[in-house]
């Protein structure tokens, strides 16, 4: 049976949302000190939403308290994760919390065997260390990049990109070349490398457009699109001409749109006019990132008027007008 007192407290906490930060600070400080992890976690979330950075000492104390007996006082790691996330998103220099969190593993019983519930916590703390410009953050990120949890490895790749440090590109290249038993990790490393090294990584990323693993080929295309450079767009358009399968061309529409260059928009509008309906529909969906751009929206509408397809018109109405 659910604990009614806990439910009542969570309801009270929800009622504080949206109120002035100065008015709710004392209440949130009180509930953050709760021994119940659900209440402390909800309090930390509200502190983050209200940007009550003045409560950093209380957040750090709560984290330390739940770290004393983590598997009994904070099953699922919810309180520690909420506290770390609050400290990270508010831009706090909470070195002790982040270093403790990035190294914390919490094995808990589950169907099929014990699982580590601290994987996301380690990733959040990695981002926190990057944001506060911790001097030896790359040492921690190397360890996280080979973490037992694929979720932590993905977060490590994102943190390396977020760091903006040149040596991070070498780490990502090595991880991509070494491979990972989970394709999503390698895919995230490709995206991170593109974000970090931009066109310097273009020849390397390009190799993976032909990967036999769909997740890697799609990630390589996305990485090229997000470079937002004519040279990377040219590679995507060359790939479009090289392939003929409808599904493969559909998967290129979003990366081309993400380039956000005049040439990419013109190309996709031409696709809307001339390509078979399934590919044209994918182009419309990709162009949705321009739904607030009146000029581009008008160009798409003109292209659809020339196409005279009820299905494509309906899709445009759904994505751009509704």
C-alpha positions in Angstrom: 0.0 0.0 0.0 1.3 3.5 -0.8 2.3 5.6 2.1 -0.5 8.2 2.4 1.8 10.7 4.3 4.3 10.6 1.5 1.6 11.1 -1.1 0.2 14.0 0.9 3.7 15.6 1.1 4.3 15.1 -2.6 1.0 16.8 -3.3 1.9 19.7 -1.1 5.2 20.0 -2.9 3.5 20.1 -6.3 1.3 23.0 -5.0 4.5 25.0 -4.6 5.4 24.9 -8.2 5.2 28.3 -9.9 5.3 30.3 -6.7 8.0 32.9 -6.0 11.4 31.4 -5.3 11.9 33.4 -2.1 8.5 32.3 -0.7 9.1 28.6 -1.3 12.8 28.4 -0.4 12.2 27.7 3.4 9.6 25.0 2.6 11.9 23.3 0.0 14.8 23.4 2.4 12.7 21.6 5.0 11.5 18.9 2.7 14.9 18.4 1.2 16.0 17.3 4.7 13.5 14.4 4.6 14.7 10.9 5.1 12.3 9.8 2.4 14.1 9.7 -1.0 10.9 10.5 -3.0 10.3 13.7 -1.0 13.9 14.8 -1.2 14.1 14.1 -4.9 10.9 16.2 -5.6 12.3 19.0 -3.5 15.5 19.0 -5.4 13.6 19.1 -8.7 11.6 22.1 -7.5 14.8 23.8 -6.3 16.3 23.3 -9.8 13.1 24.7 -11.5 13.1 27.8 -9.2 16.9 28.1 -9.7 17.5 28.4 -5.9 21.3 28.3 -6.1 21.4 29.6 -2.5 20.4 26.1 -1.4 23.5 24.5 -2.8 24.9 23.7 0.7 21.6 21.9 1.6 21.6 20.0 -1.7 25.2 18.8 -1.0 24.3 17.8 2.5 21.3 15.8 1.2 23.5 14.0 -1.4 26.0 13.1 1.3 23.2 11.8 3.6 21.8 9.5 0.9 25.3 8.3 0.1 25.9 6.9 3.6 23.6 3.9 3.0 22.7 4.3 -0.7 20.9 1.0 -1.3 18.6 1.3 1.7 17.9 5.0 1.9 17.8 5.7 -1.8 16.8 2.7 -3.8 16.8 3.5 -7.5 19.2 6.4 -6.9 16.4 8.9 -7.4 17.3 11.4 -4.7 21.0 11.4 -5.5 20.3 11.8 -9.2 17.8 14.7 -8.6 20.2 16.5 -6.4 23.1 16.1 -8.8 20.9 17.2 -11.7 19.8 20.3 -9.7 23.4 21.2 -9.0 24.5 20.7 -12.6 21.6 22.6 -14.2 22.0 25.5 -11.8 25.7 25.7 -12.7 27.0 25.0 -9.2 30.7 24.2 -8.5 29.9 21.1 -6.6 33.1 19.2 -7.1 32.8 16.7 -4.2 29.3 15.7 -5.2 30.2 15.3 -8.9 33.4 13.3 -8.2 31.5 11.1 -5.8 28.6 10.6 -8.2 30.7 9.9 -11.3 32.4 7.0 -9.5 29.3 5.6 -7.8 27.9 2.2 -8.7 24.7 1.0 -7.0 23.8 -2.6 -7.7 20.2 -3.6 -6.8 18.3 -6.7 -7.1 16.0 -7.1 -10.1 14.4 -9.8 -12.2 17.2 -11.4 -14.2 19.9 -10.3 -11.9 21.3 -7.2 -10.2 21.2 -3.9 -12.1 23.2 -0.8 -11.6 20.8 2.1 -10.8 23.5 4.8 -10.8 24.3 4.8 -14.5 22.4 8.1 -15.2 23.8 9.6 -12.0 27.4 9.1 -13.3 26.5 10.7 -16.6 24.9 13.8 -14.9 28.0 14.2 -12.7 30.2 14.0 -15.8 28.3 16.9 -17.3 28.6 18.7 -14.0 32.3 18.4 -13.9 32.6 19.6 -17.5 30.4 22.6 -16.8 32.4 23.7 -13.8 35.6 23.2 -15.8 37.1 20.7 -13.5 40.8 20.4 -14.4 41.1 16.6 -14.6 37.7 16.0 -16.1 39.1 14.2 -19.1 40.6 11.5 -16.8 37.1 10.9 -15.4 35.6 10.8 -18.8 38.1 8.2 -20.1 36.9 5.9 -17.3 33.3 6.6 -18.0 33.8 5.9 -21.7 34.5 2.3 -20.9 31.9 2.1 -18.1 30.0 -1.3 -17.8 26.7 0.6 -18.4 26.1 1.6 -22.1 24.0 4.4 -20.7 27.0 5.9 -18.9 29.2 5.4 -22.0 26.6 7.4 -24.1 26.6 10.2 -21.4 30.4 10.1 -21.5 30.4 10.8 -25.2 28.0 13.7 -24.8 30.1 15.1 -22.0 33.3 14.9 -24.1 31.6 16.9 -26.8 30.3 19.4 -24.2 33.8 19.9 -22.9 34.9 21.5 -26.2 38.5 20.2 -25.7 40.6 19.1 -28.6 41.9 16.0 -26.9 38.3 14.8 -26.6 38.2 14.3 -30.4 41.0 11.8 -30.1 39.2 9.9 -27.4 36.1 9.7 -29.5 38.0 8.6 -32.5 39.7 5.8 -30.5 36.3 4.7 -29.1 34.7 4.6 -32.5 37.6 2.7 -34.1 37.6 0.2 -31.1 33.9 -0.3 -31.4 31.3 -1.1 -28.7 29.0 -4.0 -28.2 26.1 -1.6 -28.3 25.8 0.2 -31.6 24.0 3.2 -29.9 27.2 4.0 -28.0 29.3 4.2 -31.2 26.6 6.2 -32.9 26.6 8.7 -30.0 30.4 9.0 -30.3 30.0 9.8 -34.0 27.5 12.5 -33.2 29.8 13.8 -30.4 32.8 13.9 -32.7 30.9 15.8 -35.3 29.8 18.3 -32.7 33.3 18.7 -31.3 35.6 18.6 -34.3 33.1 19.9 -36.9 34.5 19.7 -40.5 37.9 18.5 -39.2 36.2 15.2 -38.6 34.4 15.1 -41.9 36.7 12.6 -43.7 36.6 10.3 -40.7 32.8 10.5 -40.2 32.1 10.1 -43.9 33.5 6.5 -43.8 30.6 5.4 -41.7 27.9 6.5 -44.2 28.4 3.1 -45.7 28.4 1.1 -42.5 26.4 -2.1 -42.6 25.0 -1.2 -39.2 22.0 1.2 -39.7 22.5 3.0 -36.4 26.1 4.0 -37.4 25.2 5.0 -40.9 22.3 7.2 -39.6 24.5 8.7 -36.9 27.2 9.6 -39.5 24.6 11.3 -41.7 23.2 13.2 -38.7 26.8 14.3 -37.6 27.4 15.6 -41.1 24.2 17.5 -41.2 24.8 19.1 -37.8 28.2 20.4 -39.0 26.1 23.0 -40.9 28.8 23.4 -43.5 28.6 23.4 -47.3 31.3 20.7 -47.6 29.4 18.4 -45.3 26.2 19.0 -47.1 27.9 18.2 -50.4 28.8 14.8 -49.0 25.2 14.2 -48.0 23.9 15.2 -51.5 26.5 12.9 -53.1 25.3 10.1 -51.0 21.7 10.8 -52.1 22.7 10.5 -55.7 24.6 7.3 -55.1 21.8 5.5 -53.4 18.4 4.7 -54.9 16.5 2.8 -52.2 13.5 4.9 -50.9 14.2 4.0 -47.3 17.8 5.1 -47.6 16.9 8.4 -49.2 14.2 9.0 -46.6 16.8 8.6 -43.8 18.9 11.4 -45.4 16.2 14.0 -45.4 16.6 15.1 -41.8 20.4 15.3 -41.9 20.1 17.5 -45.0 17.5 19.7 -43.3 19.7 20.0 -40.2 22.4 21.6 -42.3 20.1 24.7 -42.2 21.7 26.1 -45.4 19.8 27.7 -48.3 21.0 24.9 -50.6 19.6 22.2 -48.2 16.2 23.9 -48.1 16.1 24.3 -51.9 17.1 20.6 -52.3 14.3 19.3 -50.0 11.7 21.5 -51.6 12.6 20.1 -54.9 12.2 16.6 -53.3 8.7 17.6 -52.2 7.8 18.5 -55.8 9.5 15.6 -57.7 10.1 12.6 -55.6 7.6 9.7 -54.9 5.2 10.5 -52.1 6.9 8.5 -49.3 10.2 10.4 -49.9 8.4 13.7 -50.3 6.6 13.1 -47.0 9.9 12.4 -45.3 11.2 15.7 -46.7 8.2 17.6 -45.3 8.7 16.0 -41.9 12.4 17.0 -42.0 11.5 20.6 -43.0 9.3 20.8 -39.9 12.3 22.4 -38.2 11.4 25.5 -40.2 7.8 25.6 -39.1 8.3 29.0 -37.5 10.1 30.5 -40.6 7.4 32.2 -42.6 9.4 32.4 -45.8 10.4 28.8 -45.8 6.9 27.7 -44.9 5.5 29.6 -47.8 8.0 28.0 -50.2 6.9 24.5 -49.0 3.3 25.4 -49.5 3.9 26.7 -53.0 5.7 23.4 -53.8 2.7 21.4 -52.5 0.4 23.5 -54.6 2.4 22.4 -57.6 2.3 18.8 -56.4 -1.4 18.6 -55.8 -1.3 15.6 -53.4 -4.0 15.4 -50.8 -1.9 13.2 -48.5 1.1 15.6 -48.6 -1.2 18.6 -48.1 -2.7 16.9 -45.1 0.7 16.1 -43.7 1.8 19.8 -44.1 -1.4 21.0 -42.4 -0.7 18.6 -39.5 3.0 19.5 -39.0 3.0 23.2 -39.9 -0.4 24.6 -39.2 -2.2 22.6 -36.5 
